[in-house]
Amino acid sequence: MANSYNWVSKYEPKTCERCNNSHVCTGGSNCECFDVGITAEMLDDLAVKYEDCLCKKCLEALKNP
């Protein structure tokens, strides 16, 4: 299953859906998801629980519980 996130093509300010901290979504291959090493499978799981991007801190916390 492909992830359901709607990638943006430019930098976009967002609020993390998990912790409510603000962060910048860079979309696509520049996304913090890739910096953290989130796999496509993990993104699919996150897409079930969250409708939008999470901040790097939350992604790291979820990757390494």
Phi, psi and omega in degrees: 000132177283148181291157186259009178293140175268104182290142178259156182260000179219170179293131184223123177292136181221167172246127181298128182290338182272316186241355180069011174281149179276149178204174180247125175271124179260352175067161175052218185287351176270359185294148177300336177306321182284327177296325182279339181088029177289129180279165177300323179294319178294320177299319178299317179296317179296324181296335177287325185269330186231146181270342185217184184300152172247156179286165182300320180300315179291321178299317178295319180296320180285330178288323183238071184295000000 
